[in-house]
Amino acid sequence: LSGIVRSVKDTLSSQFMENCKGVIQRLTLQEHKMVWNQTTHLWNNYEKIIHQRTNTTPFDLIPQDEGTSVTVRVMKPLEATELSLETVYEKFHPSVQSFTDVIGHYISGERPKGIQETEQMLKVGTALTGVGELVLDNTTIKLQPPKQGMPYYLSTADFNTLLQKQESSVRFWKILTVLFGFATCTVLFFILRKQYRHHRERRHLKQMQDEFQQAQERLLREMNAEGGETLKNACVVCLNNPKSCVFLECGHVCSCHECYRALPEPRRCPICRQGISRVVPLYNS
């Protein structure tokens, strides 16, 4: 509903402006200073509310049409969203600093700029749009926050403007949700793709190990059939060439020279996994 603000009891008078009456008054003292940022090495503006007081008085919304006499009592206006108060007074009081104060501020990393004094009011006669729950209390119609937890609006804009603003906000959150959903699906796709590749590589490696083990067992059976001496002197890596290298410092004789050269860097003994510092050729007579 829309209507004109009218005070039920005594109106609130501005402390700084003459003939300025309202139903909500907010006085604010805000500190302004510069703070040194250790990360960016720059002076940044810093604002802090050091005191704020809000005064209210009961008020009604009366229809803008002269022929209608129905009034609506506005309850709990400070809980409403979109409640914009008009700034009727604003003054900045710069801080007075001596040379010693300036040096101390540079050392401490904080430079006070001053105090801003502001007075905001919801004036009598302001056109206001309210969206909330209407209840009938005896003979008084009241506009109050919805009990279901839905938003409660009091705005100086008209209903269509307020509705367009809320629809724009809904569209923004929908687009943001779609973008985040798409980004999440993309990240999940790449993670699953990476996991699939790792699984495929592990399966391929296991398959190669199984094939190598089968070939090794087959070769062992063939060598056992030919004689134990050939198996005893065969390279433990290829099981084909005779052992021809002595690995130091572990002293194992287990590999041929071709398989030693094929070992990955840093080269380690296939038996004990100790680092190979030196290789001595082995000659069988």
C-alpha positions in Angstrom: 0.0 0.0 0.0 1.1 3.6 -0.5 0.3 6.7 1.5 1.5 9.9 3.1 3.4 9.9 6.4 1.5 11.5 9.3 2.5 11.6 12.9 0.1 10.1 15.5 1.5 12.0 18.4 4.1 14.7 18.7 6.5 14.9 15.8 10.3 14.9 16.0 12.1 18.2 15.3 15.4 18.4 13.7 18.3 19.5 15.9 19.9 21.6 13.2 17.2 22.6 10.7 14.3 24.8 11.5 10.7 23.8 10.6 11.9 20.3 9.8 9.5 17.7 11.3 9.6 14.0 11.0 8.7 10.6 12.6 12.1 8.9 12.4 15.3 10.7 13.3 18.8 9.2 13.1 21.9 11.0 14.5 25.2 9.6 13.5 28.8 10.5 14.4 31.3 8.8 12.0 35.1 8.9 12.4 37.2 9.2 9.2 40.9 8.4 9.2 43.8 7.1 7.1 45.3 3.7 8.0 48.7 2.5 6.7 48.5 -0.9 5.0 51.6 -3.0 5.7 50.9 -5.2 2.7 50.2 -2.7 -0.1 52.3 0.1 1.5 49.5 2.6 0.9 47.3 4.8 3.0 43.6 3.6 3.0 40.5 5.4 4.0 38.8 4.0 7.1 35.4 4.9 8.4 33.9 3.9 11.8 30.6 4.8 13.4 31.4 6.0 16.9 27.9 6.9 18.0 24.4 6.5 16.5 21.0 7.2 18.0 17.6 6.6 16.3 14.4 8.2 17.6 11.0 7.2 16.4 7.4 8.2 17.0 4.2 6.3 16.0 3.0 7.3 12.5 0.3 6.5 10.0 0.0 6.2 6.3 -2.9 8.2 5.0 -4.2 7.8 1.4 -3.1 10.3 -1.2 -6.7 10.7 -2.4 -8.7 13.3 -0.5 -11.9 11.2 -0.7 -10.5 8.3 1.4 -10.2 8.5 5.1 -8.7 5.1 5.9 -5.4 5.2 7.8 -2.9 2.5 8.4 -0.6 2.4 11.5 3.0 1.4 10.6 4.5 -0.9 13.2 8.2 -1.6 13.7 9.5 0.6 10.9 13.2 0.1 11.8 12.8 -3.6 10.9 11.8 -2.8 7.4 14.1 -3.2 4.4 14.6 -0.4 1.8 13.8 2.3 4.5 15.7 5.3 3.1 15.9 8.4 5.3 16.5 11.8 3.9 19.8 13.5 5.0 18.7 16.9 6.4 22.1 17.9 7.9 25.7 16.9 7.3 28.8 18.6 8.5 32.4 17.4 8.6 34.6 18.6 11.5 38.3 18.2 10.5 40.7 17.2 13.2 43.2 19.8 14.4 46.7 18.4 14.6 50.0 19.8 15.7 53.4 18.9 14.2 54.1 16.5 17.0 50.7 14.8 16.4 51.5 14.4 12.7 54.8 12.7 13.5 53.1 10.4 16.0 50.4 9.5 13.6 52.9 8.5 10.9 54.7 6.3 13.4 51.5 4.7 14.6 50.1 4.2 11.1 46.9 6.1 11.7 46.1 9.6 10.6 42.7 11.0 11.9 40.9 13.2 9.3 37.9 14.3 11.3 34.4 13.6 12.5 31.3 13.6 10.3 28.0 14.6 11.9 24.9 13.5 10.1 21.2 13.8 10.7 18.7 11.8 8.7 14.9 12.0 9.0 11.7 10.5 7.6 9.8 13.7 7.2 6.1 14.2 7.7 4.3 14.3 4.4 6.7 11.9 2.7 5.1 9.5 0.2 5.9 6.0 1.4 5.2 2.5 0.0 4.8 -0.4 2.4 4.8 -4.1 1.8 4.0 -6.3 4.7 1.2 -8.0 6.7 -2.1 -6.0 7.3 -3.9 -6.9 10.5 -7.0 -5.4 12.1 -6.6 -4.6 15.8 -10.0 -3.4 17.1 -10.6 -0.5 14.8 -7.0 0.1 13.8 -5.5 -1.3 10.6 -1.8 -2.1 11.2 1.0 -2.8 8.8 3.6 -5.0 10.4 6.4 -7.5 9.5 5.0 -10.8 8.2 5.0 -13.6 10.8 6.2 -16.2 8.2 9.6 -14.4 8.0 9.0 -12.8 4.7 10.6 -9.5 3.8 9.1 -6.3 5.2 9.5 -3.2 3.0 9.1 0.5 3.6 10.4 2.6 0.7 10.0 6.1 -0.7 9.9 4.6 -4.2 6.6 3.5 -5.8 5.5 -0.1 -5.9 6.5 -0.7 -9.5 10.0 0.6 -8.9 10.3 -1.5 -5.8 9.0 -4.6 -7.7 11.5 -4.0 -10.6 14.3 -3.7 -8.1 13.4 -7.0 -6.4 13.0 -8.8 -9.8 16.4 -7.5 -10.8 17.9 -8.8 -7.6 16.2 -12.2 -8.2 17.6 -12.4 -11.8 21.0 -11.5 -10.6 21.0 -14.3 -8.0 19.6 -16.7 -10.6 22.4 -15.9 -13.0 25.0 -16.1 -10.3 23.6 -19.5 -9.3 23.8 -20.8 -12.9 27.3 -19.5 -13.2 28.4 -21.2 -10.0 26.6 -24.4 -10.9 28.3 -24.4 -14.3 31.7 -23.7 -12.7 31.1 -26.5 -10.2 30.2 -29.0 -12.9 33.3 -28.0 -14.9 35.6 -28.5 -12.0 33.8 -31.8 -11.1 34.2 -32.9 -14.8 38.0 -32.2 -14.8 38.4 -34.0 -11.4 36.5 -37.1 -12.6 38.5 -37.0 -15.9 41.7 -36.9 -14.0 40.7 -39.7 -11.7 39.6 -41.8 -14.8 43.0 -41.2 -16.4 44.8 -42.3 -13.2 42.6 -45.4 -13.0 43.3 -46.2 -16.6 47.0 -45.8 -16.1 47.0 -47.9 -13.0 45.0 -50.6 -14.8 47.4 -50.5 -17.8 50.4 -50.7 -15.4 48.9 -53.6 -13.6 48.2 -55.4 -16.9 51.9 -54.8 -18.0 53.1 -56.2 -14.6 50.9 -59.3 -15.0 52.1 -59.9 -18.5 55.7 -59.4 -17.3 55.2 -61.8 -14.4 53.7 -64.4 -16.8 56.6 -64.0 -19.2 59.0 -64.3 -16.3 57.4 -67.4 -15.0 57.3 -68.9 -18.5 61.0 -68.1 -19.0 61.9 -69.6 -15.6 60.1 -72.8 -16.5 62.1 -72.9 -19.8 65.3 -72.2 -18.0 64.6 -74.8 -15.4 64.0 -77.3 -18.1 67.3 -76.4 -19.8 69.4 -76.4 -16.6 69.8 -74.7 -13.2 73.2 -73.2 -14.0 71.7 -70.9 -16.7 69.0 -69.7 -14.3 71.6 -69.0 -11.7 73.7 -66.7 -13.9 70.8 -64.9 -15.7 70.1 -61.2 -15.2 67.3 -60.6 -12.7 65.8 -57.9 -14.9 65.7 -59.3 -18.4 66.3 -63.0 -17.4 68.0 -63.4 -20.7 71.6 -62.1 -20.6 74.1 -63.3 -18.1 75.1 -61.2 -15.1 78.0 -58.9 -15.9 78.0 -56.1 -13.3 78.9 -55.7 -9.7 77.0 -52.8 -8.0 78.9 -50.9 -5.3 78.6 -50.2 -2.5 76.0 -53.0 -1.9 78.1 -55.6 -3.8 75.2 -57.3 -5.5 75.8 -59.2 -8.8 72.3 -59.2 -10.4 72.2 -57.4 -13.7 73.7 -57.3 -17.2 75.3 -54.2 -18.5 72.3 -53.4 -20.9 69.8 -53.5 -18.1 72.1 -51.4 -15.8 72.1 -48.7 -18.5 68.3 -48.9 -18.7 67.8 -48.3 -15.0 66.1 -44.9 -14.3 68.0 -42.0 -12.7 69.1 -42.0 -9.9 70.2 -45.6 -10.5 69.5 -48.0 -7.6 70.2 -51.7 -7.1 67.2 -53.9 -8.2 67.7 -56.1 -5.2 68.2 -53.8 -2.2 67.2 -50.5 -3.7 70.5 -48.9 -2.5 72.0 -46.2 -4.6 74.7 -47.3 -7.1 77.9 -45.3 -6.7 80.1 -47.4 -8.9 79.9 -50.4 -11.3 82.6 -53.0 -11.7 82.5 -55.3 -14.8 82.3 -59.0 -14.1 84.2 -61.5 -16.3 83.3 -65.2 -16.1 86.1 -67.6 -17.0 
